[in-house]
Amino acid sequence: YLRWLADLQRFGDGDPDVDHNEIEAGLVRLRGRLIALNVGDDAQVLRNAFGPEMDATVTSLLGTLEDLQPALKSLDRFDRAELRRIRTAVAHYEPALHDLVEATRRLDRAPRPTLLNRDWAVYWEVGWSLAGMLFSGALLIVIMIREIHRGDELLRKSHAQEAALVLARNAAERANAAKSRFLVAANHDMRQPLQSLSLYAAALQGSDGASERETICEEMSGAIQAMGTMLDVLLDIENLEDGHVRVEVAEFPVSSVLAFVEREFRLRARHKGLDLRILPSSLTIRSDPVLLERIVQNLVANAVSYTHKGKVVVGCRRSGDSVRIEVWDNGVGVAEAELQTIFEDYYQVDNPARDRRKGLGLGLAIVQRIAKLLGHQIIVRSKLGEGSLFAIQVPRAAD
């Protein structure tokens, strides 16, 4: 405004640098600034500072400037009266415009509200929306990772169950195969004494002398005894398989087991010409005495059966918190490939014809079942043609 008034004064004073175009351009700039104050970004701030008087002042000044525009186009440079009239028309607006300029300067110096402060509600909502989106995304990622881990776990369980099923199926197939072998061998072993009894009965009917009948009766008695032994062993196997055997654990001296073995096998070993040595021991063990005697009895019976000359030694050895009852022999021995097979039902070393005089092949099978029932470990070392070591490891009693 002041610049425009100064240009108007210079025009009237004859300044050649100021012409009608300059005066009219200044008027257009002034009107543009005033219009901006009415509709621009700062209009509401100025209204709050000045109240409704500002609108009236600016609107009135805009009307006056619009009325002066035709006069400026035809204004003569030396028309002093017209210049005074124009200056007088806008002069009374000068105090109000001065106050407006001062207020605008104060507003410029004051901290202006930022876009974030003006629109804090919008940004608050946008921020919460973004936070919700991020949280939802993170939650979705966590759920996806958890589901992936769950899928992996289910897959591992499925593989484990599949492996367990394969193992169970293989165990069932082995059990079926063992049962088949068991039934075939039992059938064969039972048929032998039955057939012998039939032959002896026929021979007894045709015998003439008392001596011949006596011999036949002895043979029949042996066949009947073999059948009884077979049935007893089969019953033992059945009871162990079905879990009908009751375990009664106690602490007792191992010497009682050694004394039992000596009484049981002393005459049998002497009859075969074997040297049976029972090494004394003062150790005390913890087990079922009856079942442990059965284990050692079978181990010694095998050693005596498969040792044709030499000796069988039974002794004990401490091993940490355990005691190993060991049975040594220098008999036929077992090949390394057969060390696990010998514990199968009806398996016998060097008896393909299944001569019942060499046993039934169930001794070690019973040993393995009883040892598993008691939780004892069986130890086997053998060399073909040189002998074997069979041992049962039993917990030692507390001192």
C-alpha positions in Angstrom: 0.0 0.0 0.0 2.7 2.4 1.0 4.8 1.4 -2.0 1.8 2.0 -4.3 1.3 5.5 -2.7 4.9 6.3 -3.2 4.8 5.3 -6.9 1.7 7.5 -7.3 3.5 10.4 -5.8 6.5 9.9 -8.1 4.2 9.7 -11.1 2.7 13.1 -10.1 6.1 14.6 -9.6 7.1 13.7 -13.2 9.4 10.8 -12.5 10.0 9.3 -16.0 10.6 5.8 -14.5 7.0 5.6 -13.3 4.2 5.4 -15.9 0.5 4.4 -16.1 1.5 0.7 -16.4 3.6 0.8 -13.2 0.7 2.5 -11.3 -1.8 0.0 -12.6 0.5 -3.0 -11.9 1.0 -1.8 -8.3 -2.8 -1.5 -7.9 -3.2 -5.1 -9.1 -0.6 -6.4 -6.7 -2.2 -4.5 -3.8 -5.7 -5.9 -4.7 -4.2 -9.4 -4.9 -2.6 -9.1 -1.5 -5.9 -7.9 0.0 -7.9 -10.7 -1.6 -5.4 -13.2 -0.2 -6.0 -11.8 3.3 -9.7 -12.6 2.8 -9.4 -16.1 1.5 -5.8 -17.3 2.2 -4.4 -19.7 4.8 -3.9 -16.8 7.3 -7.3 -15.3 6.9 -8.8 -17.2 9.8 -5.8 -16.3 12.0 -6.3 -12.6 11.2 -10.0 -12.7 11.8 -9.3 -14.3 15.2 -6.8 -11.4 15.9 -9.0 -8.4 14.7 -12.5 -9.7 14.7 -15.1 -8.8 12.1 -13.7 -5.2 11.6 -10.9 -6.7 9.4 -13.4 -8.1 6.9 -15.2 -4.7 6.6 -11.9 -2.7 6.2 -10.5 -5.0 3.6 -13.7 -5.3 1.7 -14.2 -1.5 1.7 -10.6 -0.9 0.5 -11.0 -3.4 -2.3 -14.2 -1.6 -3.5 -12.4 1.7 -3.4 -9.4 0.4 -5.4 -11.8 -1.1 -8.0 -13.5 2.3 -8.4 -10.2 4.1 -8.9 -8.9 1.7 -11.6 -10.7 3.6 -14.5 -9.4 6.9 -13.2 -5.8 5.6 -13.2 -6.0 4.7 -16.8 -6.8 8.3 -17.9 -4.8 10.0 -15.2 -2.7 12.9 -16.4 0.7 13.2 -14.9 0.2 16.9 -14.1 -3.4 16.7 -12.9 -2.8 17.6 -9.3 -6.4 17.8 -8.3 -7.1 14.2 -9.5 -4.0 12.9 -7.7 -5.1 14.5 -4.4 -8.6 13.0 -4.9 -7.1 9.5 -5.3 -4.8 9.9 -2.4 -7.7 11.2 -0.2 -9.9 8.3 -1.2 -7.5 5.7 0.3 -5.8 7.8 3.0 -8.3 7.0 5.8 -7.5 3.3 5.3 -3.9 3.8 6.3 -4.3 3.4 10.1 -6.2 0.1 9.7 -3.7 -1.2 7.2 -0.8 -0.2 9.5 -2.4 -2.2 12.4 -2.9 -5.1 10.0 0.8 -5.1 9.0 1.9 -5.0 12.6 -0.3 -7.8 13.6 0.9 -9.8 10.6 4.5 -9.2 11.6 3.7 -10.4 15.2 2.2 -13.5 13.8 5.2 -14.1 11.6 7.5 -13.8 14.6 5.3 -16.1 16.8 5.8 -19.9 16.6 3.6 -21.0 13.7 1.6 -24.2 14.2 3.1 -27.0 12.2 1.1 -29.2 10.0 1.5 -32.0 12.5 0.1 -29.8 15.3 -2.7 -28.5 13.2 -3.7 -32.0 12.0 -2.7 -33.9 15.1 -6.0 -35.8 15.3 -5.5 -37.0 11.7 -2.0 -38.1 12.3 -3.0 -39.7 15.6 -5.5 -41.8 13.8 -3.1 -42.6 11.0 -0.4 -43.5 13.6 -2.8 -45.8 15.4 -3.8 -47.3 12.1 -0.2 -47.9 11.1 0.6 -49.4 14.5 -2.4 -51.7 14.2 -1.3 -52.7 10.7 2.2 -53.4 12.0 0.9 -55.3 15.0 -1.4 -57.3 12.8 1.4 -58.1 10.4 3.7 -59.1 13.2 1.0 -61.2 14.8 0.3 -62.8 11.4 4.0 -63.6 11.0 4.2 -65.1 14.5 1.1 -67.2 13.7 2.6 -68.3 10.4 5.9 -69.2 12.1 4.1 -71.1 14.8 2.0 -73.0 12.3 5.1 -73.8 10.3 6.8 -75.2 13.5 3.6 -77.0 14.3 3.6 -78.5 10.8 7.2 -79.5 11.2 6.5 -81.0 14.6 3.5 -83.0 13.2 5.7 -84.1 10.3 8.4 -85.3 12.8 5.8 -87.0 14.9 4.4 -88.6 11.8 7.8 -89.8 10.8 8.5 -91.1 14.3 5.1 -92.9 14.4 5.8 -94.3 11.0 9.2 -95.5 12.2 7.6 -96.9 15.3 5.0 -98.7 13.2 7.8 -100.1 11.0 9.7 -101.3 14.1 6.5 -102.8 15.6 5.7 -104.5 12.3 9.2 -105.9 12.0 9.0 -107.0 15.7 5.7 -108.6 15.0 7.1 -110.3 11.9 10.1 -111.6 13.9 7.7 -112.7 16.6 5.6 -114.6 14.1 8.6 -116.1 12.5 9.9 -117.1 16.0 6.5 -118.5 16.9 6.4 -120.5 13.7 9.9 -121.9 14.4 8.8 -122.5 18.0 5.7 -124.5 16.9 7.6 -126.5 14.3 10.3 -127.4 16.7 7.8 -128.2 19.5 5.8 -130.4 17.1 9.0 -132.2 16.0 10.2 -132.6 19.6 6.8 -133.8 20.8 6.5 -136.3 18.0 9.8 -138.0 18.8 8.8 -139.4 22.2 5.2 -140.1 21.0 6.5 -142.1 18.1 9.0 -143.9 20.4 6.1 -144.7 22.8 4.1 -146.2 19.9 7.1 -148.4 18.9 7.8 -149.4 22.4 4.2 -150.3 23.0 4.2 -152.5 19.9 7.5 -154.1 20.9 6.2 -154.7 24.4 3.2 -156.6 23.0 5.4 -158.9 21.0 8.1 -159.4 23.6 8.6 -162.8 25.2 11.2 -162.5 28.0 11.0 -160.5 31.2 14.4 -159.0 30.5 13.3 -157.6 27.1 10.1 -156.2 28.6 12.1 -154.5 31.4 14.4 -152.9 28.8 11.4 -151.7 26.8 9.7 -150.3 29.9 12.9 -148.3 30.8 12.9 -146.8 27.3 9.2 -145.9 27.6 9.9 -144.3 30.9 12.7 -142.2 29.3 10.3 -141.1 26.5 7.6 -140.2 29.0 10.2 -138.3 31.1 11.3 -136.4 28.0 7.7 -135.4 27.2 7.3 -134.3 30.8 10.4 -132.2 30.6 9.2 -130.7 27.3 5.8 -129.8 28.7 7.4 -128.2 31.8 9.7 -126.1 29.7 6.9 -125.0 27.4 4.8 -124.1 30.5 7.8 -122.0 31.8 8.0 -120.2 28.4 4.3 -119.5 28.4 4.3 -118.1 32.0 7.2 -115.8 31.2 5.6 -114.6 28.0 2.3 -113.9 29.8 3.9 -112.2 32.8 2.5 -114.8 35.2 5.9 -115.2 37.0 6.0 -113.3 40.2 9.3 -111.6 41.1 10.3 -111.5 44.8 13.5 -109.5 45.2 15.6 -110.0 48.3 19.2 -109.7 49.5 21.0 -113.0 49.9 24.6 -114.4 49.7 25.7 -115.5 46.3 27.2 -118.6 47.9 23.7 -120.1 48.1 23.4 -120.0 44.3 26.9 -121.5 43.9 26.1 -124.3 46.4 22.9 -125.1 44.4 24.9 -125.3 41.2 27.4 -127.6 42.8 24.7 -130.0 44.1 22.9 -130.0 40.8 25.8 -130.6 38.4 28.6 -132.3 40.4 27.6 -135.9 39.4 26.6 -135.0 35.9 30.0 -133.3 35.2 31.8 -136.3 36.9 29.9 -138.7 34.7 31.1 -136.8 31.6 34.7 -136.7 32.9 34.6 -132.9 33.3 36.3 -130.9 36.0 33.5 -128.7 37.6 35.1 -125.9 39.7 32.9 -123.7 41.9 34.9 -120.7 43.2 33.7 -119.6 46.7 32.5 -116.0 47.2 31.3 -114.0 50.2 29.5 -111.3 48.2 25.9 -110.5 48.9 23.5 -109.7 46.0 20.0 -108.4 45.4 17.7 -110.4 43.1 15.0 -113.1 43.1 16.9 -116.2 44.4 14.6 -118.7 42.7 14.7 -117.1 39.3 18.4 -116.3 39.5 19.1 -120.0 40.4 17.2 -120.9 37.2 19.4 -118.6 35.1 22.6 -119.9 36.5 21.3 -123.5 36.3 20.6 -123.1 32.5 24.0 -121.5 31.9 25.9 -124.3 33.7 23.7 -126.9 32.0 24.7 -125.5 28.6 28.3 -125.4 29.6 28.3 -129.1 30.7 26.3 -130.2 27.6 28.6 -128.6 25.1 31.9 -129.3 26.8 33.2 -132.8 25.9 36.5 -132.6 27.8 38.2 -130.2 30.1 36.6 -128.1 32.8 33.7 -125.8 33.6 34.4 -122.9 36.1 31.7 -121.0 38.0 32.7 -117.9 39.9 31.9 -114.3 40.8 33.6 -111.0 40.0 32.8 -107.5 41.5 32.1 -104.8 38.9 31.3 -101.5 40.5 27.9 -101.7 42.2 27.3 -105.1 40.6 28.4 -108.7 40.8 28.9 -110.8 37.7 28.2 -114.5 38.1 30.4 -116.1 35.4 30.4 -119.5 33.8 33.5 -120.4 31.9 34.0 -123.5 29.7 36.4 -124.8 27.1 33.7 -126.5 25.0 32.8 -126.2 21.4 32.3 -122.5 21.5 30.0 -120.3 19.4 30.8 -118.4 16.2 30.5 -114.6 16.5 27.7 -114.5 13.9 25.6 -116.7 16.1 26.1 -115.0 19.4 22.6 -113.4 19.3 20.9 -116.3 17.5 21.7 -118.7 20.4 19.1 -116.9 22.5 16.2 -117.7 20.1 13.7 -120.4 20.9 14.8 -124.0 20.0 18.1 -122.9 18.6 20.9 -125.4 19.3 24.5 -125.4 18.4 25.7 -128.5 16.5 22.3 -130.3 16.7 20.6 -130.1 13.2 18.9 -133.5 13.8 17.4 -132.1 17.0 18.4 -135.1 19.2 16.5 -134.6 22.4 19.3 -136.1 24.3 21.2 -132.8 23.6 18.5 -130.7 25.1 15.5 -128.8 23.8 17.2 -125.5 22.8 15.1 -123.5 25.2 17.7 -123.0 28.0 19.1 -119.7 26.8 15.7 -118.5 25.6 14.5 -118.9 29.2 17.6 -117.2 30.5 17.0 -114.2 28.3 13.4 -113.9 29.3 14.1 -114.2 33.1 17.0 -111.8 32.9 14.8 -109.2 31.1 12.1 -109.8 33.8 14.7 -109.1 36.6 16.4 -106.3 34.8 19.8 -108.1 34.7 22.3 -108.0 31.9 23.6 -111.0 30.1 27.2 -111.0 28.9 28.5 -113.4 26.3 32.0 -114.0 24.9 32.9 -117.0 22.9 35.3 -118.3 20.3 34.5 -121.2 18.1 36.4 -124.4 19.1 37.9 -122.8 22.2 35.1 -122.2 24.7 32.7 -119.6 26.0 31.9 -117.2 28.8 28.3 -116.6 29.9 27.7 -114.2 32.7 24.8 -112.6 34.4 25.3 -109.1 36.0 23.4 -108.7 39.3 23.1 -105.7 41.6 25.3 -105.9 44.7 23.5 -105.5 48.1 24.2 -102.4 50.1 27.1 -102.7 52.6 
